[in-house]
Amino acid sequence: MACVDPPRKKKKGRYGVAELKTLGSQLLSSASHINNLPLLLTFISPSSPPHHVLESLLSLHSFFLPLLPKLPSSSAVATSAAAPSVADQSEFIYLTWLRSKFDEFLKSLLDILASPQSDETLKELVLDTLMEFVKVANGGAFHSALYHKLLLSIVRSTSPATFVVDLLESKYFKYIDVRYFTFISLKKLAITLEGKDESDDKIASADGNNESQLSSKMECFIRNMYYTISHVPPLQGSNNTSDLEMWSSSESDQKQHSGDTSVDDKLLKSKKPNKNVLSAAKITKKMKLKFTKAWIAYLRLPLPLDVYKEVLVNLHQAVIPHLSNPIILCDFLTRSYDVGGVVSVMALSSLFVLMTQYGLEYPNFYEKLYALLVPSTFMAKHRARFLQLLDSCLKSPLLPAYLAASFAKKLSRLLLSVPPSGALVITALIHNILRRHPSVNCLVHREDGVDEGKSDHRTDEGTTVNSDNVKTSAIPCQKPGIDHFNNTETDPKKSAAMRSSLWEIDTILHHYCPPVSRFALSLGNDLTVRAKTSEVNVGDFSAGSYATILGAEITRRVKQVPLAFYKATPSSLFSETDFAGWTFKSEETPEMINENNERSTKDLP
């Protein structure tokens, strides 16, 4: 069948909705009007009016949907010379031409989906159309190549792809096969972006003017990818395959997909009970593997700082429990923990989960944790989680005495520089340290310097690792009032905390904020008697602020309220009993009044 371009009877701008509807009806009714197809395709673009795009889209969707299983693949079209022998060559040429028009139609739909000027309602219709093609274009099996193009347009959009991803999450991410191939495609896109970033760096080094432009595009791609991968729900454990919904299904066993998947990436089988159906356990295992590979590939990218922080905040809850092998994140987390500052605070949550639940061994963990104790930490946005983890890390009874003493002393020194909310949580932390580790209660009170030096010598002999530290700690405090604690030392072993005392606690007993001074009184109890004391829940204070302290004081019931009450109206500012021998009463005589009046008259000009 000969296929020629339609005669241009009218200009594109002269077609109305009614005429487009007529063109679509003719195309669907008879093959003799096939030349209406290229004309309708010209209206599928982001610059066309939405009502024109809508009318053309409905007609073209109805036209291509039943033909998709018959169309040759794009690879077969590209190598048409090596195509298999077809009885009717004209039919093959016709289907090849239709395939080229379908590819053109797909490109136009993806442009509309990625365009920031497109209407949201139109984007939703375009997404539904594309997902319908994904469902039927491969003979009932999931068309992974087409779906990969869809995700590629979302990730490489120059504007935020939040609306389209939200549509995918609400409509399609509930299907197990959509999630499966989403992870596969995101992994490939991340690997492509990683290689593209390296090549862009070489180009930027040759031409410095393009460096900012390349980095801004890369950041936009990475943000869109993060928003997509973070909104794909991981597969929850299920023992019943009937709970797993499929977007596409096939009656027979499906073949390998178009070279986009490896041997272990075969399509998940239909839900129908037969010998080829995968069990729920195998499906869960394969989904975890794809989930893991997608996230690991993404974390290798050069993440912007705000995305980097958001990843660290959500990693321990949204990612680690669903990985096939969470220990694989140890390199990423240890690098993040070594950065310092707020990044280390955010990485601590995930690192703590790996250490406590998955057996990760991290050397110098407490040294890094000790270095995070700075005033800014107690004013950071995510301080609540960090402070609770800090309390958990200091809970072990196997913690050496010098280490517990160093943390207690470092925290007590911070009492002098943090706001009242920070002073409350520090007091709670010190309370728990003293109760858990009786060996450091010597910091609360010292009688003399000689005994202090002897006791410290005995303690440090069992805790320090080199003879230099033992000799240093054995030197007695010859001068009273000198604090040997080195606040600038980053190594808790060398801080000399065991030779110091918690004198800062006595200072906050006179704190200007009443809740702080009242709470500090709890440290005056004998915390070594565990039967009479209990640990303080740090979570009750970790998220405190000036607003929470003020709110608690306002709602606090006070038994005795100070009142300024006088039985008689006072006649003077001070009473005679306040200052014995002094009088504050002045009796004016008429002579004194006249004398004062004369003086005031002379002073007038």
C-alpha positions as CSV (number, residue, x, y, z in Angstrom):
1,M,0.0,0.0,0.0
2,A,1.5,3.3,-1.0
3,C,1.8,5.9,1.8
4,V,2.2,9.5,0.8
5,D,2.0,12.7,2.7
6,P,-1.5,14.2,2.7
7,P,-2.2,17.2,0.5
8,R,-2.1,20.4,2.5
9,K,-5.6,21.7,1.9
10,K,-5.4,23.9,5.0
11,K,-2.9,25.4,7.2
12,K,-2.4,23.9,10.6
13,G,-3.9,26.9,12.4
14,R,-7.1,26.7,10.5
15,Y,-8.2,23.3,11.9
16,G,-10.7,23.4,14.7
17,V,-11.8,20.8,17.2
18,A,-14.7,19.6,15.0
19,E,-12.5,19.1,11.9
20,L,-9.9,17.2,14.0
21,K,-12.6,15.0,15.3
22,T,-13.7,14.4,11.7
23,L,-10.2,13.5,10.7
24,G,-9.9,11.1,13.6
25,S,-13.2,9.4,12.7
26,Q,-12.2,8.9,9.1
27,L,-8.9,7.4,10.2
28,L,-10.6,4.9,12.4
29,S,-13.3,4.0,10.0
30,S,-11.3,3.2,6.8
31,A,-7.7,2.6,5.8
32,S,-8.2,4.8,2.8
33,H,-7.9,7.8,5.1
34,I,-4.5,6.7,6.4
35,N,-3.0,10.0,5.2
36,N,-4.9,11.7,8.1
37,L,-2.4,10.1,10.4
38,P,0.6,12.4,9.7
39,L,-1.7,15.4,9.9
40,L,-3.0,14.5,13.3
41,L,0.5,13.9,14.5
42,T,1.4,17.5,13.8
43,F,-1.0,18.6,16.6
44,I,0.7,16.4,19.2
45,S,3.2,18.9,20.6
46,P,3.6,21.1,23.7
47,S,3.1,24.3,21.7
48,S,-0.4,23.2,20.3
49,P,-3.6,24.2,22.1
50,P,-4.6,21.7,24.7
51,H,-8.0,21.0,23.2
52,H,-6.4,20.2,19.8
53,V,-3.8,17.9,21.5
54,L,-6.6,16.2,23.4
55,E,-8.7,15.5,20.3
56,S,-5.8,14.3,18.2
57,L,-4.5,12.1,21.1
58,L,-7.8,10.3,21.6
59,S,-8.0,9.4,17.9
60,L,-4.4,8.3,17.6
61,H,-4.6,6.3,20.8
62,S,-7.6,4.4,19.5
63,F,-5.9,3.9,16.1
64,F,-2.5,2.5,17.4
65,L,-3.7,0.4,20.4
66,P,-5.0,-2.6,18.4
67,L,-2.1,-2.4,15.9
68,L,0.8,-2.4,18.5
69,P,1.2,-6.2,18.7
70,K,1.5,-6.4,14.9
71,L,4.1,-3.6,14.5
72,P,7.7,-4.6,14.0
73,S,10.2,-3.6,16.6
74,S,12.3,-0.5,16.2
75,S,15.5,-2.7,15.9
76,A,13.8,-4.6,13.1
77,V,13.0,-1.4,11.3
78,A,16.6,-0.2,11.7
79,T,17.8,-3.4,10.1
80,S,15.1,-3.8,7.5
81,A,17.5,-5.3,5.0
82,A,18.0,-8.3,7.3
83,A,14.3,-8.6,8.0
84,P,12.7,-12.0,7.7
85,S,11.0,-12.9,4.5
86,V,7.4,-11.7,4.4
87,A,4.8,-13.0,2.0
88,D,3.3,-9.6,1.4
89,Q,6.2,-7.1,1.0
90,S,3.7,-4.2,0.8
91,E,2.2,-5.2,4.1
92,F,5.6,-5.2,5.7
93,I,6.4,-1.8,4.3
94,Y,3.1,-0.5,5.5
95,L,3.7,-1.8,9.0
96,T,7.2,-0.4,9.0
97,W,5.8,3.0,8.1
98,L,3.3,2.8,10.9
99,R,6.1,1.9,13.3
100,S,7.9,5.0,12.3
101,K,4.8,7.1,12.9
102,F,4.2,5.4,16.2
103,D,7.8,6.3,17.3
104,E,7.1,9.8,16.3
105,F,3.9,9.8,18.3
106,L,5.7,8.5,21.3
107,K,8.4,11.2,21.1
108,S,5.7,13.9,21.0
109,L,3.9,12.4,24.0
110,L,7.1,12.3,26.0
111,D,7.8,15.9,25.1
112,I,4.4,16.9,26.4
113,L,4.9,15.0,29.5
114,A,8.3,16.6,30.2
115,S,7.2,20.1,29.2
116,P,6.6,22.6,32.1
117,Q,4.1,24.5,29.9
118,S,1.8,21.5,29.4
119,D,-1.5,21.4,31.2
120,E,-1.7,19.0,34.2
121,T,-4.9,17.3,33.0
122,L,-3.3,16.7,29.6
123,K,-0.2,15.3,31.3
124,E,-2.4,12.8,33.2
125,L,-4.0,11.7,30.0
126,V,-0.7,11.3,28.2
127,L,0.7,9.2,31.1
128,D,-2.3,7.0,31.0
129,T,-1.9,6.5,27.2
130,L,1.8,5.7,27.6
131,M,1.1,3.1,30.3
132,E,-1.6,1.6,28.2
133,F,1.0,1.2,25.4
134,V,3.4,-0.4,27.9
135,K,0.8,-2.9,28.8
136,V,-0.2,-4.1,25.4
137,A,2.7,-3.3,23.0
138,N,4.6,-6.5,23.8
139,G,1.9,-9.0,23.3
140,G,0.5,-8.7,26.8
141,A,3.9,-8.6,28.5
142,F,5.4,-5.6,30.1
143,H,7.2,-3.4,27.5
144,S,10.3,-2.5,29.4
145,A,11.9,-0.5,26.6
146,L,9.0,1.8,26.2
147,Y,8.7,2.2,30.0
148,H,12.4,3.0,30.1
149,K,11.9,5.9,27.7
150,L,9.1,7.2,29.9
151,L,11.3,7.3,33.0
152,L,14.1,8.8,30.9
153,S,11.9,11.7,29.9
154,I,10.9,12.2,33.6
155,V,14.4,12.2,34.9
156,R,15.9,14.3,32.2
157,S,13.2,16.9,32.4
158,T,14.6,20.4,33.0
159,S,11.8,21.2,35.5
160,P,10.8,19.3,38.7
161,A,8.9,16.1,37.8
162,T,6.9,16.0,41.0
163,F,3.5,16.0,39.4
164,V,4.2,13.1,37.0
165,V,5.9,11.0,39.7
166,D,3.0,11.6,42.0
167,L,0.6,10.3,39.3
168,L,2.8,7.2,38.9
169,E,2.8,6.7,42.6
170,S,-1.0,7.0,43.0
171,K,-2.0,5.0,40.0
172,Y,0.8,2.5,38.9
173,F,3.4,2.0,41.6
174,K,1.0,-0.4,43.4
175,Y,1.6,-2.9,40.6
176,I,4.5,-5.2,41.3
177,D,5.9,-5.3,37.7
178,V,5.8,-1.5,37.4
179,R,8.0,-1.3,40.5
180,Y,10.3,-4.0,39.3
181,F,11.1,-2.4,36.0
182,T,11.2,1.0,37.6
183,F,14.2,-0.1,39.7
184,I,15.8,-1.7,36.7
185,S,15.5,1.5,34.6
186,L,16.6,3.8,37.5
187,K,19.7,1.7,37.9
188,K,20.6,2.1,34.2
189,L,19.8,5.8,34.3
190,A,22.1,6.3,37.3
191,I,24.9,4.4,35.6
192,T,24.4,6.5,32.5
193,L,24.5,9.8,34.5
194,E,27.6,8.7,36.4
195,G,29.4,8.1,33.1
196,K,28.0,11.3,31.7
197,D,29.2,13.3,34.7
198,E,32.8,12.0,34.2
199,S,32.7,13.0,30.5
200,D,31.1,16.4,31.3
201,D,33.9,17.1,33.8
202,K,36.5,16.6,31.0
203,I,34.5,18.9,28.7
204,A,34.1,21.5,31.4
205,S,37.8,21.5,32.1
206,A,38.4,22.3,28.5
207,D,35.8,24.9,28.4
208,G,35.2,26.6,31.7
209,N,32.1,28.6,30.5
210,N,30.0,25.4,30.3
211,E,30.9,24.1,33.7
212,S,28.0,25.8,35.6
213,Q,25.5,24.9,32.9
214,L,26.5,21.2,32.9
215,S,26.4,21.1,36.7
216,S,23.0,22.7,36.9
217,K,21.6,20.1,34.4
218,M,23.2,17.3,36.3
219,E,21.7,18.5,39.6
220,C,18.3,18.7,38.1
221,F,18.5,15.2,36.8
222,I,19.7,13.9,40.1
223,R,16.9,15.7,42.0
224,N,14.3,14.2,39.6
225,M,15.8,10.7,40.0
226,Y,15.8,11.0,43.8
227,Y,12.2,12.1,43.9
228,T,11.3,9.1,41.7
229,I,13.3,6.5,43.5
230,S,12.1,7.7,46.9
231,H,8.5,7.4,45.9
232,V,8.6,3.8,44.7
233,P,7.3,1.8,47.6
234,P,9.5,-1.2,48.5
235,L,7.9,-4.7,48.4
236,Q,6.6,-5.7,51.8
237,G,6.9,-9.3,52.8
238,S,4.0,-11.4,51.7
239,N,3.4,-15.2,51.6
240,N,0.5,-15.0,49.1
241,T,1.1,-14.2,45.5
242,S,-2.5,-13.2,45.1
243,D,-1.7,-10.0,47.1
244,L,0.7,-8.9,44.3
245,E,-1.1,-7.0,41.5
246,M,0.3,-7.0,38.0
247,W,-0.2,-4.2,35.5
248,S,0.5,-6.6,32.6
249,S,-0.1,-10.3,32.4
250,S,0.2,-13.1,29.8
251,E,-1.4,-16.4,29.4
252,S,1.7,-18.2,28.3
253,D,5.3,-18.0,29.4
254,Q,6.9,-14.8,28.4
255,K,10.1,-14.6,26.4
256,Q,13.2,-12.6,27.3
257,H,12.6,-8.8,26.9
258,S,14.2,-6.8,24.1
259,G,17.8,-7.0,25.5
260,D,17.0,-4.6,28.4
261,T,17.2,-7.2,31.1
262,S,19.7,-9.9,31.9
263,V,19.0,-13.5,32.5
264,D,17.9,-12.9,36.0
265,D,15.7,-10.0,34.9
266,K,12.9,-12.1,33.3
267,L,9.4,-10.8,33.6
268,L,7.5,-11.8,36.7
269,K,5.0,-14.4,35.7
270,S,1.2,-14.2,35.7
271,K,-0.8,-14.7,38.9
272,K,-2.5,-17.8,37.5
273,P,-1.6,-21.0,39.2
274,N,0.8,-23.0,37.1
275,K,4.2,-24.5,37.4
276,N,5.9,-21.4,36.0
277,V,4.6,-19.0,38.6
278,L,7.2,-17.6,40.9
279,S,6.6,-18.0,44.6
280,A,6.1,-15.0,46.9
281,A,9.5,-15.6,48.5
282,K,11.3,-15.6,45.1
283,I,9.5,-12.4,44.0
284,T,10.5,-10.7,47.3
285,K,14.1,-11.8,46.9
286,K,14.2,-10.5,43.3
287,M,12.6,-7.2,44.2
288,K,15.0,-6.7,47.1
289,L,17.9,-7.3,44.7
290,K,16.6,-4.7,42.1
291,F,15.8,-2.3,44.9
292,T,19.4,-2.6,46.3
293,K,21.1,-2.2,42.9
294,A,19.0,0.9,42.1
295,W,19.8,2.6,45.3
296,I,23.5,1.7,45.3
297,A,23.8,3.0,41.7
298,Y,22.1,6.3,42.7
299,L,24.2,6.8,45.8
300,R,27.3,6.8,43.6
301,L,26.2,10.0,41.9
302,P,27.5,13.4,43.0
303,L,24.5,14.4,45.1
304,P,23.7,18.0,45.8
305,L,24.1,19.0,49.4
306,D,20.3,19.3,50.2
307,V,19.6,16.0,48.5
308,Y,22.6,14.4,50.3
309,K,21.2,15.5,53.7
310,E,17.7,14.3,52.8
311,V,19.0,10.9,51.8
312,L,20.9,10.5,55.1
313,V,17.9,11.5,57.1
314,N,15.6,8.9,55.5
315,L,18.1,6.1,54.8
316,H,17.8,4.2,58.1
317,Q,14.0,3.9,57.8
318,A,13.1,3.9,54.1
319,V,16.1,2.1,52.5
320,I,18.2,-0.1,54.9
321,P,15.4,-2.4,56.1
322,H,14.6,-3.3,52.4
323,L,18.1,-3.9,51.1
324,S,19.3,-7.4,50.3
325,N,22.6,-6.8,52.1
326,P,22.6,-3.5,54.1
327,I,26.3,-3.8,54.9
328,I,26.9,-2.7,51.3
329,L,26.1,0.8,52.5
330,C,29.0,0.9,55.0
331,D,31.4,2.7,52.6
332,F,28.9,5.4,51.8
333,L,28.0,5.9,55.5
334,T,31.5,5.9,56.8
335,R,32.5,8.6,54.3
336,S,29.5,10.6,55.3
337,Y,30.3,10.2,59.0
338,D,33.9,11.4,58.4
339,V,32.7,14.6,56.7
340,G,31.9,16.2,60.1
341,G,29.3,18.7,61.1
342,V,25.6,18.3,60.4
343,V,26.3,15.6,57.8
344,S,27.9,13.4,60.4
345,V,25.0,13.9,62.7
346,M,22.6,12.8,60.0
347,A,24.8,9.8,59.0
348,L,24.9,8.5,62.6
349,S,21.3,7.1,62.5
350,S,22.0,4.7,59.6
351,L,25.5,3.9,60.9
352,F,24.1,3.0,64.3
353,V,21.6,0.6,62.7
354,L,24.3,-1.2,60.8
355,M,26.4,-1.5,63.9
356,T,23.7,-2.8,66.2
357,Q,21.6,-4.9,63.8
358,Y,23.9,-6.0,61.1
359,G,27.3,-6.5,62.9
360,L,29.2,-3.6,61.3
361,E,32.6,-3.0,62.9
362,Y,33.6,0.7,62.7
363,P,37.0,1.6,64.2
364,N,37.3,4.9,66.0
365,F,33.5,5.3,66.2
366,Y,33.5,6.9,69.6
367,E,36.3,9.3,68.6
368,K,34.2,10.5,65.7
369,L,31.2,10.7,68.0
370,Y,33.2,12.7,70.6
371,A,34.2,15.2,67.9
372,L,30.5,15.9,67.1
373,L,29.9,17.4,70.6
374,V,29.9,21.1,69.7
375,P,27.4,23.8,70.6
376,S,26.0,24.0,67.1
377,T,24.9,20.3,67.3
378,F,22.4,21.2,70.1
379,M,20.8,23.8,67.8
380,A,20.7,21.7,64.6
381,K,17.5,20.8,62.9
382,H,17.9,17.0,63.4
383,R,19.4,17.2,66.9
384,A,16.6,15.1,68.5
385,R,17.5,11.9,66.7
386,F,21.2,12.5,67.3
387,L,20.8,13.1,71.0
388,Q,18.8,9.9,71.4
389,L,21.4,7.9,69.5
390,L,24.1,9.5,71.6
391,D,22.4,8.3,74.8
392,S,22.1,4.8,73.3
393,C,25.8,4.7,72.3
394,L,26.8,5.5,75.9
395,K,24.5,2.8,77.4
396,S,26.9,-0.2,77.1
397,P,28.3,-1.3,80.5
398,L,31.5,-2.4,78.7
399,L,32.3,1.3,77.9
400,P,35.8,2.1,79.4
401,A,35.8,4.5,82.3
402,Y,38.0,7.1,80.6
403,L,35.6,7.2,77.6
404,A,32.5,7.7,79.8
405,A,34.4,10.3,81.8
406,S,35.4,12.1,78.6
407,F,31.8,12.3,77.3
408,A,30.5,13.4,80.7
409,K,33.1,16.2,81.0
410,K,32.7,17.3,77.4
411,L,29.0,17.5,77.9
412,S,29.3,19.4,81.2
413,R,31.6,22.0,79.5
414,L,29.0,22.5,76.8
415,L,26.5,23.5,79.6
416,L,28.2,26.9,79.7
417,S,27.6,27.7,76.0
418,V,24.4,26.1,74.9
419,P,20.8,27.5,75.2
420,P,18.5,26.4,78.0
421,S,17.0,23.6,75.9
422,G,20.4,22.2,75.3
423,A,21.3,22.5,79.0
424,L,18.3,20.3,79.9
425,V,19.2,17.5,77.5
426,I,22.9,17.6,78.5
427,T,21.9,17.3,82.2
428,A,19.8,14.3,81.3
429,L,22.7,12.7,79.4
430,I,25.1,13.3,82.3
431,H,22.6,11.9,84.7
432,N,22.4,8.7,82.7
433,I,26.2,8.4,82.3
434,L,26.7,8.7,86.1
435,R,24.1,6.2,86.8
436,R,25.3,3.6,84.3
437,H,29.0,4.0,85.0
438,P,29.7,4.2,88.8
439,S,33.4,4.3,88.1
440,V,33.2,7.9,87.0
441,N,31.2,9.2,90.0
442,C,34.5,10.5,91.3
443,L,34.0,13.4,88.9
444,V,31.1,14.7,91.0
445,H,33.2,15.5,94.1
446,R,36.9,15.4,95.0
447,E,38.4,16.0,98.4
448,D,42.1,16.7,97.6
449,G,44.5,16.6,94.7
450,V,46.7,13.8,96.0
451,D,43.9,11.3,96.4
452,E,42.6,12.3,93.0
453,G,46.0,11.5,91.4
454,K,46.2,8.1,93.0
455,S,42.7,7.1,92.1
456,D,43.1,8.3,88.6
457,H,46.4,6.3,88.3
458,R,44.6,3.1,89.3
459,T,41.7,3.8,86.9
460,D,43.8,4.7,83.9
461,E,46.0,1.7,84.3
462,G,43.1,-0.4,83.3
463,T,41.7,1.8,80.6
464,T,44.5,3.5,78.7
465,V,46.5,1.7,76.0
466,N,49.9,3.3,76.2
467,S,52.3,4.0,79.0
468,D,52.4,7.7,78.2
469,N,48.8,8.2,79.1
470,V,49.4,6.3,82.4
471,K,52.3,8.5,83.4
472,T,50.3,11.6,82.5
473,S,47.3,10.6,84.5
474,A,49.4,9.6,87.5
475,I,50.6,13.2,88.0
476,P,48.6,14.5,91.0
477,C,46.9,17.8,91.0
478,Q,49.3,20.0,93.0
479,K,47.3,23.3,92.6
480,P,43.7,23.3,93.7
481,G,41.2,25.0,91.3
482,I,43.0,24.0,88.1
483,D,41.0,22.0,85.6
484,H,43.2,19.6,83.7
485,F,40.6,18.7,81.1
486,N,41.6,19.7,77.6
487,N,38.5,20.9,75.9
488,T,40.1,21.2,72.5
489,E,41.5,17.7,72.4
490,T,39.6,15.5,69.8
491,D,40.8,12.2,71.2
492,P,39.0,11.3,74.4
493,K,41.9,9.2,75.6
494,K,44.1,12.3,75.8
495,S,41.5,14.7,77.2
496,A,42.5,14.0,80.9
497,A,38.9,13.9,81.9
498,M,39.6,11.5,84.8
499,R,41.7,14.2,86.5
500,S,38.9,16.8,86.3
501,S,35.6,17.2,87.9
502,L,32.1,18.3,86.8
503,W,32.3,21.7,88.4
504,E,30.1,23.1,85.6
505,I,27.1,21.4,87.1
506,D,27.4,23.6,90.2
507,T,27.4,26.6,87.9
508,I,24.1,25.8,86.3
509,L,22.5,25.4,89.8
510,H,22.4,29.2,89.6
511,H,21.2,29.2,85.9
512,Y,18.9,32.1,84.9
513,C,16.4,29.7,83.5
514,P,14.4,28.1,86.4
515,P,13.8,24.7,84.7
516,V,17.5,24.2,84.1
517,S,18.5,25.0,87.7
518,R,15.7,22.8,89.1
519,F,16.6,19.8,86.9
520,A,20.3,20.1,87.8
521,L,19.4,19.4,91.4
522,S,18.7,15.8,90.4
523,L,22.5,15.3,89.9
524,G,22.9,15.9,93.7
525,N,21.4,12.5,94.4
526,D,23.5,9.4,94.9
527,L,23.1,8.0,91.4
528,T,25.2,4.9,92.3
529,V,22.2,3.5,94.2
530,R,20.3,2.2,91.2
531,A,17.4,0.9,93.2
532,K,16.4,4.5,94.3
533,T,17.1,6.2,90.9
534,S,16.0,5.6,87.4
535,E,17.3,6.7,84.0
536,V,16.0,9.9,82.4
537,N,14.3,9.6,79.0
538,V,16.4,11.8,76.8
539,G,13.6,11.9,74.2
540,D,11.6,14.1,76.5
541,F,14.2,16.9,76.2
542,S,15.9,16.3,72.9
543,A,13.4,18.4,70.8
544,G,13.2,21.2,73.4
545,S,13.3,24.9,72.5
546,Y,12.6,28.2,74.1
547,A,8.9,27.8,73.1
548,T,8.6,24.4,74.8
549,I,10.3,25.7,78.0
550,L,8.0,28.7,78.1
551,G,4.9,26.6,77.5
552,A,5.9,24.2,80.3
553,E,6.4,27.1,82.7
554,I,3.1,28.7,81.9
555,T,1.2,25.5,82.5
556,R,3.1,24.6,85.7
557,R,1.2,24.8,88.9
558,V,3.0,26.8,91.6
559,K,2.1,26.0,95.2
560,Q,3.4,29.2,96.7
561,V,3.2,32.5,94.8
562,P,5.2,35.5,96.0
563,L,3.0,38.5,96.7
564,A,3.8,42.1,97.6
565,F,1.3,42.6,100.5
566,Y,1.3,45.4,103.0
567,K,-1.0,45.8,106.0
568,A,-0.7,49.6,105.8
569,T,0.3,51.9,102.9
570,P,4.1,52.5,103.2
571,S,5.1,56.1,103.7
572,S,8.7,55.8,102.7
573,L,10.9,53.7,100.4
574,F,12.9,52.1,103.3
575,S,11.9,51.5,106.9
576,E,14.0,52.5,109.9
577,T,14.6,48.9,110.8
578,D,16.4,48.4,107.5
579,F,19.1,50.9,108.4
580,A,19.7,51.3,112.1
581,G,20.6,54.8,113.1
582,W,19.2,56.4,109.9
583,T,16.0,58.3,109.5
584,F,14.2,58.8,106.2
585,K,11.3,61.1,107.4
586,S,11.4,64.8,106.5
587,E,9.3,67.3,108.3
588,E,9.1,70.6,106.6
589,T,8.6,73.8,108.7
590,P,7.1,77.1,107.3
591,E,10.6,78.6,107.5
592,M,12.0,75.8,105.3
593,I,9.2,76.3,102.8
594,N,9.8,80.0,102.5
595,E,13.6,79.5,102.1
596,N,13.0,77.0,99.3
597,N,10.7,79.3,97.5
598,E,13.2,82.2,97.6
599,R,15.9,80.0,96.2
600,S,13.7,78.9,93.4
601,T,12.9,82.5,92.6
602,K,16.5,83.5,92.4
603,D,17.2,80.7,90.0
604,L,14.7,82.1,87.5
605,P,16.2,84.3,84.7
